[in-house]
């Protein structure tokens, strides 16, 4: 009789995700990923003014607080053949870059680090030895013995009061934790520092977009006029604040995030050999030097890598109905043409049909439908999207800073390039691209300042703003590389209104279920790749690999029971 591990919900993510792992001895044989909540934005958008779509679509998620707004305005601009000013493109790049850096740092410390860092073990650390460790890694100023002694006391007070708070309900003491106590204390201190840091860096979005989360956007450009003599527009004072924020970002990434990643990874090198799964990687491309119409100018190149072959990059076309299709054979949706069909997003349907068991239930019926996520495919192949895909594409395209940084990190860890194809490689890739983007932010800022000094302050293109100038029917694809991966919005406009709207988000690519041919999604395939469980009742290994993708199932709150208590269930059961 085999065991099935059920983790529902996966915590430290956005949205509701259930993982079931069928065990073969002490290893995962088959894994199943189930999104257990519905996203209905596509239905809500039908019949609306496409210029307003971004304000609704952006509410798909509040973690990647701007990405759906960007993809949405780009979809409408693509449909209307609408070019935007250079300054608007630079402002969007700065906002997207800030989102990446903020999101990746938050993910590492507050969502993923606790899979590797045993916070309670930090109580055994020597503050003086912790200081020596921290100072050996970087010149970060907060590294004195007294500073770490204060952090240790704060943590000790939490534990003795029985109020671990943000550190509660983890698998402290698990045999899979390997960091020495001093490394745990250092990482815990940086966890707390990152809470304050993120509050400051989020201000960049408020400067250019008026607020955070969900800053303002505009079809045709940026919603922030530039006038150096105005208190309400982007002026010299606000531009100086942007520069300060960029400097603060780079300092924390260079002196804390990057050294911490390398230090933690050095104790878990076996995780460079598990958790890849598919070996297929997809990137839409993003962050143009000139415009979205010039893919050659993208900082993140577009393309597809198949079977780990980084010497061959396949081109991708979001409009090609043979390339991108979504399948629902194992999803709680129906298509008019049948559940075996695959639809391009221009023809996409959102016909909900829940056929699963009534919660609470023991197991998913994985032979039938078992997820609210669809199964996207590129040329009928399952793909992984996200930081690892982007870094591999940069490396494959010969981007020299990426190659230098990857070589530095791998040599420091004594790992080959193939180590990137793994759970820990995915985590390392996120750190590497954060460093690359933090450096790139300065260049976009300098270009924006140069344009302003040259007298170019345009941030909006008034052309085509009125629907009377639009074609009777048009369609467009808006895309970007969100922190979690390739994000696409597809819109069909008829008589000035939205006739159809579909979004394929990164976690749909990664977390989707099997398709009609039985191909596993990226989460499922990764869990089926060399996962031995030290203690099935405490499935830390499952969390490590799932969190390495930084799941964002949709905008939602944690599950709570009628008394308001958080519901976290780990179930081990016999049978098939």
C-alpha positions in Angstrom: 0.0 0.0 0.0 1.4 3.4 -1.0 1.1 6.7 0.9 -0.2 9.9 -0.5 1.0 13.2 1.1 -1.5 16.0 1.0 -0.4 19.6 1.7 -3.4 21.9 1.6 -3.0 24.8 1.6 0.6 25.4 0.7 1.5 28.4 2.9 3.8 31.4 2.4 2.4 31.9 -1.1 -0.3 34.1 -2.7 -3.6 32.2 -3.2 -4.7 28.7 -2.5 -2.7 25.7 -3.7 -3.0 22.0 -2.9 -0.2 19.5 -3.6 -0.7 15.8 -3.5 2.4 13.5 -3.7 2.0 9.8 -4.3 5.0 8.1 -2.6 7.1 5.3 -3.8 8.9 4.3 -0.7 10.5 7.4 0.7 10.5 9.2 -2.7 7.8 11.1 -4.6 6.6 9.0 -7.6 3.8 11.2 -8.9 2.8 14.7 -7.9 -0.4 16.7 -8.6 -0.9 20.4 -8.3 -4.4 21.8 -7.7 -5.3 25.5 -7.7 -8.3 25.6 -5.5 -9.8 29.1 -6.2 -11.4 30.7 -9.2 -10.3 33.8 -11.0 -13.2 35.5 -12.8 -11.7 38.7 -14.1 -12.0 37.6 -17.8 -15.8 37.3 -17.5 -16.0 40.7 -15.6 -14.2 42.5 -18.4 -16.5 41.6 -21.3 -18.4 44.6 -22.6 -16.2 47.2 -21.0 -14.1 50.0 -22.4 -10.7 48.5 -23.2 -9.0 51.7 -21.8 -10.3 50.7 -18.4 -9.3 47.0 -18.6 -6.0 47.5 -16.7 -7.8 48.8 -13.6 -9.7 45.6 -13.3 -7.0 43.2 -14.6 -4.5 44.6 -12.2 -6.6 43.3 -9.3 -5.9 39.7 -10.4 -3.0 40.0 -8.0 -1.8 42.4 -5.2 1.6 40.9 -4.8 3.0 41.6 -8.3 1.1 44.8 -7.8 1.6 46.3 -11.3 2.3 43.5 -13.8 -1.3 42.9 -14.9 -1.8 46.6 -15.4 1.2 46.7 -17.6 0.2 43.6 -19.6 -3.3 45.0 -20.0 -2.4 48.4 -21.4 0.1 46.8 -23.7 -2.6 44.4 -25.0 -4.8 47.4 -25.9 -1.9 49.3 -27.4 -1.0 46.3 -29.5 -4.6 46.0 -30.7 -4.8 49.6 -31.7 -1.3 49.8 -33.1 -0.6 52.5 -30.5 3.0 53.7 -29.9 4.0 55.4 -26.6 6.7 58.0 -25.9 10.2 57.0 -24.9 9.8 58.5 -21.5 6.7 56.4 -20.8 8.7 53.3 -21.7 11.5 54.3 -19.4 9.1 55.0 -16.5 7.4 51.6 -17.1 10.9 49.9 -17.1 11.8 51.6 -13.8 8.5 50.6 -12.2 8.8 47.0 -13.5 12.4 46.8 -12.3 11.5 48.1 -8.9 8.7 45.5 -8.7 11.2 42.7 -9.5 13.8 43.8 -6.9 11.1 44.4 -4.2 9.4 41.1 -5.0 12.5 38.9 -5.2 14.0 40.2 -2.0 10.6 39.7 -0.2 10.3 36.2 -1.6 13.8 35.1 -0.5 13.5 36.3 3.0 9.8 36.1 3.9 8.5 33.3 1.7 11.4 31.0 0.9 14.3 31.4 3.3 12.5 29.6 6.1 12.7 26.5 4.1 16.4 26.6 4.6 16.9 28.7 7.7 16.0 27.2 11.2 14.9 30.3 13.1 14.7 28.6 16.5 18.3 27.3 16.0 19.5 30.9 16.0 18.9 31.0 19.7 22.1 28.9 20.1 24.2 31.3 18.1 27.2 33.3 19.4 26.6 37.0 18.4 30.4 37.6 18.1 30.8 34.6 15.8 27.7 35.7 13.8 29.3 39.1 13.4 32.5 37.6 12.1 30.6 35.5 9.6 28.6 38.5 8.4 31.7 40.7 8.0 33.4 37.9 6.1 30.6 38.0 3.5 30.2 41.7 2.9 30.6 45.2 4.3 27.0 45.6 5.3 27.1 48.1 8.3 24.6 46.2 10.5 27.0 43.4 11.5 28.3 44.2 15.0 28.2 41.6 17.8 25.9 44.0 19.7 23.5 44.2 16.8 23.2 40.4 16.6 22.9 40.1 20.3 19.9 42.4 20.2 18.3 40.3 17.4 18.9 37.2 19.4 17.3 38.7 22.5 14.3 39.8 20.5 13.9 36.3 19.1 14.4 34.7 22.5 11.6 36.9 23.9 9.3 35.7 21.1 10.0 32.0 21.9 9.8 32.3 25.7 6.4 34.1 25.4 5.2 31.3 23.1 4.5 33.9 20.5 6.6 33.1 17.5 4.3 35.3 15.4 5.6 35.5 11.9 7.9 32.5 12.6 5.1 30.2 13.9 4.0 26.8 12.5 7.2 25.9 10.7 9.2 22.6 10.9 11.8 23.9 13.3 14.3 21.2 14.3 13.7 19.2 11.1 16.7 17.0 10.2 16.9 18.6 6.7 18.0 22.0 8.2 21.8 22.3 7.9 22.9 25.9 8.6 25.0 26.5 11.7 23.3 28.6 14.4 25.3 31.7 13.5 24.1 31.6 9.8 20.6 31.1 11.1 20.9 34.2 13.3 22.4 36.3 10.5 19.6 35.3 8.1 16.9 36.0 10.7 18.3 39.4 11.3 18.2 40.1 7.5 14.7 38.8 7.4 13.7 41.5 9.9 15.7 44.2 8.1 14.1 43.4 4.8 10.7 44.2 6.3 11.8 47.8 6.7 13.7 47.9 3.5 10.7 46.9 1.4 8.6 49.7 2.8 11.1 52.3 1.5 11.7 50.8 -1.9 7.9 50.5 -2.6 7.8 54.4 -2.7 9.2 54.3 -6.3 5.7 53.1 -7.5 4.0 55.9 -5.6 6.2 58.5 -7.2 5.5 57.4 -10.8 2.1 55.7 -10.3 0.5 57.7 -7.4 0.1 54.7 -5.0 1.1 51.2 -4.1 -0.3 48.6 -4.4 -2.0 49.0 -7.8 -0.3 52.1 -9.1 -2.0 54.1 -11.9 -1.4 53.3 -15.6 -2.7 54.7 -18.9 -3.2 53.3 -22.3 -0.9 55.4 -24.5 1.8 56.1 -22.0 2.4 56.8 -18.4 0.0 58.4 -15.9 2.7 60.7 -14.5 3.4 64.0 -16.3 6.9 65.5 -16.1 7.1 69.1 -15.0 10.2 70.1 -13.0 8.4 73.3 -11.8 5.2 71.6 -10.6 4.6 70.2 -7.1 2.1 67.6 -8.4 4.0 66.3 -11.4 7.3 64.4 -11.6 9.8 67.1 -10.6 13.4 67.4 -9.6 12.7 66.5 -5.9 10.8 63.3 -6.9 13.5 62.3 -9.4 16.1 62.7 -6.7 14.0 60.4 -4.4 14.0 57.8 -7.2 17.8 58.0 -7.4 18.0 57.5 -3.6 15.6 54.4 -3.8 17.7 52.9 -6.6 20.9 53.3 -4.5 19.1 51.7 -1.5 18.0 48.8 -3.7 21.5 48.2 -5.1 23.1 48.4 -1.7 20.9 45.8 -0.1 21.1 43.4 -3.1 24.9 43.6 -3.3 25.7 43.5 0.4 22.9 41.3 1.9 20.7 39.4 -0.6 23.5 38.1 -3.0 25.9 37.1 -0.2 23.1 35.5 1.8 22.0 33.4 -1.2 25.5 32.1 -1.8 26.1 31.4 1.9 22.8 29.5 2.3 23.3 27.6 -0.9 26.8 26.4 0.1 25.2 24.2 2.8 22.6 22.6 0.4 24.5 21.7 -2.7 22.6 18.4 -3.1 19.6 20.6 -4.0 21.4 21.5 -7.2 20.6 17.9 -8.4 16.8 17.8 -7.8 13.7 19.6 -8.7 14.1 20.6 -12.3 11.5 18.5 -14.0 10.6 19.7 -17.5 13.8 21.0 -18.9 11.7 23.3 -21.2 11.9 27.1 -20.6 9.9 29.9 -22.0 10.4 33.7 -21.9 8.3 36.4 -23.7 10.9 39.1 -23.3 10.6 42.5 -21.8 12.2 45.8 -20.7 12.9 47.5 -24.1 15.6 50.1 -24.7 13.6 51.6 -27.5 10.0 50.2 -27.6 8.0 47.0 -27.3 7.9 46.9 -31.1 11.7 46.3 -31.1 12.4 42.8 -29.5 16.1 43.2 -30.3 16.2 46.0 -27.7 14.7 43.9 -24.9 16.8 43.4 -21.7 15.1 40.1 -21.3 15.3 38.3 -24.6 12.3 36.2 -25.9 12.5 32.6 -26.8 12.1 29.0 -25.9 14.7 26.5 -24.7 13.8 22.8 -25.1 15.4 19.8 -23.4 18.1 22.0 -21.7 19.6 22.8 -25.1 20.8 26.4 -24.5 22.6 26.3 -27.8 19.2 26.5 -29.6 16.7 29.2 -28.9 13.3 28.9 -30.6 11.3 32.0 -31.5 7.9 32.6 -29.9 4.9 34.4 -31.3 2.0 35.2 -29.0 -0.4 35.7 -32.0 0.3 32.3 -33.5 -2.6 30.0 -32.8 -0.4 27.0 -33.2 2.0 28.1 -30.6 0.1 29.0 -27.4 -3.0 27.1 -26.4 -4.7 26.3 -23.1 -6.1 22.8 -22.3 -8.7 21.9 -19.7 -8.7 18.0 -19.8 -7.9 18.0 -16.1 -9.3 21.4 -15.2 -12.7 22.4 -13.8 -13.7 24.1 -17.1 -15.5 23.1 -20.2 -14.8 24.1 -23.9 -17.6 24.2 -26.4 -15.5 21.9 -28.6 -14.9 19.5 -25.8 -12.4 19.1 -22.9 -9.8 17.5 -25.2 -9.5 20.7 -27.2 -6.8 23.4 -26.9 -7.7 27.0 -27.5 -5.5 30.0 -28.3 -6.3 32.9 -25.9 -8.0 35.0 -28.7 -10.6 32.2 -28.8 -10.3 31.4 -25.1 -13.4 30.4 -23.1 -14.0 30.7 -19.4 -16.8 28.2 -18.8 -16.6 27.1 -15.2 -17.7 23.5 -14.3 -16.7 22.2 -10.9 -16.9 18.4 -11.0 -14.7 17.6 -8.0 -15.5 16.3 -4.6 -17.1 18.6 -2.0 -14.6 20.0 0.4 -13.2 18.7 2.7 -12.2 15.7 0.7 -9.5 13.1 1.2 -7.9 13.0 -2.2 -8.2 14.6 -5.7 -9.6 12.4 -8.4 -6.5 12.9 -10.6 -7.9 10.8 -13.4 -10.6 13.4 -13.9 -10.5 17.2 -13.5 -8.6 18.4 -10.4 -7.7 22.1 -10.6 -9.1 25.5 -11.3 -6.0 26.2 -13.3 -5.9 25.5 -17.0 -2.8 23.8 -18.7 -1.0 26.2 -21.1 1.3 24.7 -23.7 3.8 26.0 -26.3 3.5 23.9 -29.4 1.8 21.3 -27.1 4.8 21.2 -24.8 4.7 22.0 -21.1 7.0 24.9 -20.2 8.6 26.4 -17.1 8.6 30.2 -16.8 10.2 32.5 -14.4 13.7 33.7 -13.2 15.5 30.5 -14.3 14.0 30.7 -17.8 15.1 34.3 -18.1 18.6 33.8 -16.8 19.0 30.8 -19.1 17.8 32.9 -22.1 20.2 35.7 -21.2 23.0 33.2 -20.9 22.1 31.5 -24.2 21.9 34.8 -26.0 25.5 35.7 -24.8 24.6 38.4 -22.4 28.0 39.1 -20.9 27.0 40.4 -17.4 24.8 37.3 -16.9 27.6 35.0 -18.0 30.1 36.7 -15.7 27.7 36.7 -12.7 26.6 33.1 -13.2 30.2 32.0 -13.6 31.2 33.8 -10.4 28.4 32.3 -8.4 28.8 28.8 -9.7 32.6 28.8 -9.1 32.1 30.1 -5.6 29.8 27.2 -5.0 31.9 24.7 -6.8 29.0 23.8 -9.1 28.8 23.2 -12.9 26.4 25.1 -15.2 24.1 22.1 -15.1 23.4 22.9 -11.4 21.1 25.7 -12.6 18.6 23.1 -13.7 17.3 22.5 -10.2 15.3 23.7 -7.2 18.3 25.6 -5.8 19.3 26.8 -9.3 15.9 28.4 -9.6 16.4 30.2 -6.3 19.9 31.3 -7.3 18.7 32.5 -10.7 16.2 34.8 -9.0 19.0 36.3 -7.0 21.2 36.7 -10.0 18.6 38.5 -12.1 17.9 40.8 -9.1 21.5 41.9 -9.2 21.4 42.4 -12.9 18.2 44.5 -12.7 19.4 46.5 -9.8 22.4 47.5 -11.9 20.2 48.2 -15.0 17.9 50.5 -13.1 20.6 53.2 -13.0 20.9 53.1 -16.8 17.1 53.6 -17.3 17.2 56.4 -14.7 20.1 58.1 -16.5 18.3 57.9 -19.9 15.2 59.5 -18.4 17.2 62.3 -16.9 19.0 62.8 -20.2 15.7 63.1 -22.1 14.3 65.6 -19.7 17.5 67.7 -19.9 17.2 67.6 -23.7 13.7 69.1 -23.4 11.7 65.9 -24.0 9.0 65.6 -21.2 6.3 63.7 -23.1 4.8 60.7 -21.3 1.5 60.3 -23.2 0.5 59.9 -26.9 -2.9 61.4 -27.5 -3.3 59.7 -30.9 -6.1 57.1 -31.2 -7.4 57.9 -27.7 -11.0 58.3 -29.0 -12.9 55.1 -29.9 -14.2 56.8 -33.0 -10.8 56.5 -34.6 -10.5 52.7 -33.8 -11.2 49.9 -36.3 -14.5 48.1 -35.9 -12.7 45.0 -34.8 -9.1 44.4 -33.6 -7.2 42.2 -31.3 -3.9 42.4 -29.5 -1.5 40.6 -27.2 0.1 42.4 -24.3 2.9 40.7 -22.5 5.6 41.2 -20.0 8.0 39.2 -17.9 6.5 39.4 -14.4 8.7 38.4 -11.5 7.3 34.9 -11.5 7.5 34.5 -15.3 5.9 35.1 -18.7 2.6 36.9 -18.4 0.3 37.4 -21.4 -3.1 39.3 -21.8 -5.1 38.9 -25.0 -7.9 41.2 -25.9 -10.5 41.2 -28.7 -12.1 44.6 -29.3 -15.4 45.0 -31.2 -17.2 48.3 -31.7 -15.1 50.0 -29.0 -15.8 47.3 -26.4 -14.1 44.2 -25.1 -15.5 41.1 -26.8 -13.1 38.6 -25.3 -10.3 38.8 -22.7 -7.9 36.1 -21.6 -4.9 36.2 -19.3 -2.3 33.4 -18.9 -0.4 34.1 -15.8 3.1 32.7 -14.8 1.7 30.4 -12.2 -0.8 29.0 -14.7 2.2 27.9 -16.8 4.0 26.5 -13.8 1.2 25.3 -11.5 -1.2 24.0 -14.1 -2.4 20.3 -14.1 -1.7 17.6 -16.6 -3.1 18.0 -20.1 -5.0 15.5 -22.3 -1.8 13.6 -23.1 -0.8 13.3 -19.5 2.0 15.8 -19.6 2.7 17.1 -16.1 3.0 20.8 -15.3 6.2 22.4 -14.1 5.4 22.1 -10.3 4.3 18.5 -10.8 7.4 17.5 -12.9 9.7 19.3 -10.5 8.4 17.3 -7.5 8.7 14.1 -9.4 12.4 14.8 -10.0 14.6 13.2 -7.3 12.7 14.0 -4.2 13.5 11.9 -1.2 11.5 12.7 2.0 13.2 12.7 5.3 10.0 12.9 7.2 6.7 12.6 5.2 4.8 14.1 8.2 6.8 17.2 7.8 7.1 17.7 4.0 9.8 20.4 4.0 11.2 19.1 0.7 7.9 19.7 -1.0 7.9 23.3 0.3 11.4 23.9 -0.9 10.7 23.0 -4.5 7.3 24.6 -4.7 8.5 27.8 -3.1 11.4 28.0 -5.5 8.8 28.9 -8.1 7.4 31.6 -5.9 3.7 30.6 -6.4 1.1 33.2 -6.9 -2.2 31.3 -7.6 -4.3 34.5 -7.6 -5.2 37.4 -5.4 -6.6 36.0 -2.2 -6.4 35.7 1.6 -5.3 32.8 3.7 -8.0 30.2 4.5 -9.6 30.6 7.9 -12.2 28.6 9.8 -15.4 30.1 11.4 -13.4 31.1 14.5 -10.8 32.9 12.3 -8.0 30.3 12.9 -5.7 29.6 10.0 -6.3 26.2 8.4 -3.1 24.3 7.6 -3.4 20.5 7.0 -0.7 18.0 6.3 -2.3 14.6 5.7 -0.6 11.2 5.2 -2.9 8.4 4.0 -2.7 4.9 2.6 -4.1 3.6 -0.6 -4.0 4.9 -4.1 
